[in-house]
Amino acid sequence: MRGAQLNMDTVIELGLKLSDVKEDHHYGARALKLNGQMVACTPVNRSAEVNSAIVAMNFEQRAVLLRKHPSLYYITDHYAPHPAMLIRLSKITRVELARTLRVAWKCAASESAVPRSSGKAKRSSARVASVRSKSRVG
């Protein structure tokens, strides 16, 4: 027998049980974050169905889950380019939601292990070098 329908409060409750996860905001919506990386949040794009959550998910794992459980998980054109997946909270069980949040936590943990500033610093350095070389040409 199915219990009460799950909602974002349930996502927050279960997600806060994961190591180092904090409640925060992501694009102005309620979210769970791990070291600044989104684990789960309320979708803000209109393409998402009512009573959905979006979770961090690598593309390979997302493809597997979408194929295995199309009634629980889905993606829209808006979210397709991102390492994330939507969950139908009206269809998923509490146990499966907790399992999915653990996978999302692992995805966010792997993303937070990559220093964000290193790529930005490389691009900035390259831009400065390019400007310097152009100024010498003339």
KEKOL-678438 format. One record per residue (C-alpha): residue number from 1; x, y, z. Coordinates in nm, 4 decimals. Layout:
BEGIN
<NUM <X Y Z>>
...
END
This chain:
BEGIN
<1 <0.0000 0.0000 0.0000>>
<2 <0.1228 0.3442 -0.0911>>
<3 <0.1877 0.6003 0.1840>>
<4 <0.1329 0.9745 0.1750>>
<5 <0.2371 1.1544 -0.1414>>
<6 <0.5889 1.2901 -0.1222>>
<7 <0.6791 1.6541 -0.1786>>
<8 <0.9754 1.8899 -0.1577>>
<9 <0.9590 1.8835 0.2223>>
<10 <1.0306 1.5096 0.2021>>
<11 <1.3232 1.5711 -0.0346>>
<12 <1.4693 1.8239 0.2115>>
<13 <1.4106 1.5944 0.5104>>
<14 <1.5806 1.2955 0.3468>>
<15 <1.8581 1.4995 0.1885>>
<16 <1.9592 1.6629 0.5163>>
<17 <2.0424 1.3151 0.6480>>
<18 <2.3268 1.2919 0.3945>>
<19 <2.6762 1.3950 0.5015>>
<20 <2.7554 1.7697 0.4784>>
<21 <2.4321 1.8563 0.2932>>
<22 <2.2840 2.1953 0.3745>>
<23 <1.9525 2.3530 0.2861>>
<24 <2.0043 2.6537 0.0614>>
<25 <1.8656 2.8130 -0.2563>>
<26 <1.9425 2.7430 -0.6201>>
<27 <1.8125 2.9945 -0.8741>>
<28 <1.5846 3.1250 -0.5984>>
<29 <1.4273 2.7846 -0.5244>>
<30 <1.4589 2.5594 -0.2202>>
<31 <1.7603 2.3384 -0.2592>>
<32 <2.0011 2.0973 -0.0991>>
<33 <2.3696 2.1639 -0.1572>>
<34 <2.6945 1.9860 -0.0865>>
<35 <2.9963 2.2174 -0.0770>>
<36 <2.8074 2.4665 -0.2930>>
<37 <2.6987 2.2059 -0.5502>>
<38 <2.3288 2.1412 -0.6037>>
<39 <2.2156 1.7955 -0.4879>>
<40 <1.8420 1.8571 -0.5299>>
<41 <1.6076 2.1497 -0.5738>>
<42 <1.2636 2.2631 -0.6735>>
<43 <1.2601 2.3004 -1.0528>>
<44 <1.2029 2.6597 -1.1599>>
<45 <1.1538 2.6059 -1.5315>>
<46 <0.7915 2.5711 -1.6459>>
<47 <0.8751 2.2582 -1.8434>>
<48 <0.8835 2.0567 -1.5187>>
<49 <0.5674 1.8810 -1.4042>>
<50 <0.3941 1.9911 -1.0843>>
<51 <0.5312 1.8239 -0.7674>>
<52 <0.8685 1.7392 -0.9170>>
<53 <1.2216 1.7724 -0.7874>>
<54 <1.5417 1.7983 -0.9816>>
<55 <1.8513 1.6118 -0.8673>>
<56 <2.2145 1.6156 -0.9734>>
<57 <2.2857 1.3144 -1.1941>>
<58 <2.5633 1.2293 -1.4356>>
<59 <2.4518 1.1641 -1.7915>>
<60 <2.5276 0.7901 -1.7883>>
<61 <2.3386 0.7209 -1.4649>>
<62 <2.0523 0.9412 -1.5841>>
<63 <2.0194 0.7393 -1.9062>>
<64 <2.0039 0.4146 -1.7080>>
<65 <1.7401 0.5424 -1.4648>>
<66 <1.5272 0.7005 -1.7375>>
<67 <1.5277 0.3713 -1.9267>>
<68 <1.4567 0.1554 -1.6195>>
<69 <1.1980 0.3785 -1.4491>>
<70 <1.0325 0.6179 -1.6981>>
<71 <0.7314 0.6591 -1.4697>>
<72 <0.9511 0.7925 -1.1848>>
<73 <1.2151 0.9928 -1.3678>>
<74 <1.2000 1.2235 -1.6675>>
<75 <1.3847 1.5004 -1.8460>>
<76 <1.2691 1.8021 -2.0452>>
<77 <1.4450 1.9885 -2.3246>>
<78 <1.5379 2.2639 -2.0805>>
<79 <1.7178 2.0300 -1.8397>>
<80 <1.8606 1.7862 -2.0984>>
<81 <2.1992 1.9618 -2.1405>>
<82 <2.2598 1.9621 -1.7633>>
<83 <2.3856 1.6774 -1.5419>>
<84 <2.0474 1.6541 -1.3714>>
<85 <1.7220 1.4612 -1.3786>>
<86 <1.3633 1.5311 -1.2741>>
<87 <1.1701 1.3109 -1.0313>>
<88 <0.7921 1.2702 -1.0188>>
<89 <0.7404 1.2966 -0.6441>>
<90 <0.3824 1.1733 -0.6827>>
<91 <0.5102 0.8393 -0.8183>>
<92 <0.8278 0.7612 -0.6254>>
<93 <0.8462 0.5804 -0.2918>>
<94 <1.0279 0.7224 0.0066>>
<95 <1.2860 0.4414 -0.0125>>
<96 <1.3527 0.5003 -0.3834>>
<97 <1.3736 0.8780 -0.3254>>
<98 <1.6340 0.8258 -0.0517>>
<99 <1.8312 0.5971 -0.2852>>
<100 <1.8145 0.8544 -0.5666>>
<101 <1.9293 1.1315 -0.3329>>
<102 <2.2337 0.9222 -0.2361>>
<103 <2.3233 0.8918 -0.6067>>
<104 <2.2710 1.2689 -0.6480>>
<105 <2.4951 1.3274 -0.3446>>
<106 <2.7721 1.1224 -0.5097>>
<107 <2.7329 1.3234 -0.8296>>
<108 <2.7512 1.6549 -0.6408>>
<109 <3.0492 1.5276 -0.4402>>
<110 <3.2395 1.4456 -0.7586>>
<111 <3.1545 1.7889 -0.9016>>
<112 <3.2648 1.9696 -0.5839>>
<113 <3.5993 1.7864 -0.5932>>
<114 <3.6838 1.9758 -0.9138>>
<115 <3.8048 2.3244 -0.8233>>
<116 <3.5800 2.5782 -0.9910>>
<117 <3.8339 2.8589 -1.0000>>
<118 <4.0994 2.6654 -1.1924>>
<119 <3.9088 2.6751 -1.5221>>
<120 <3.8145 3.0363 -1.4727>>
<121 <4.1749 3.1286 -1.3895>>
<122 <4.3015 2.9506 -1.7013>>
<123 <4.0519 3.1343 -1.9202>>
<124 <4.1431 3.4682 -1.7582>>
<125 <4.5151 3.4041 -1.8056>>
<126 <4.4595 3.3059 -2.1683>>
<127 <4.2541 3.6196 -2.2270>>
<128 <4.5248 3.8425 -2.0724>>
<129 <4.7953 3.6709 -2.2812>>
<130 <4.5852 3.7171 -2.5943>>
<131 <4.5326 4.0863 -2.5239>>
<132 <4.9051 4.1346 -2.4565>>
<133 <5.0085 3.9620 -2.7789>>
<134 <4.7589 4.1663 -2.9838>>
<135 <4.8875 4.4913 -2.8334>>
<136 <5.2439 4.3984 -2.9356>>
<137 <5.1409 4.3231 -3.2937>>
<138 <5.0355 4.6806 -3.3767>>
END
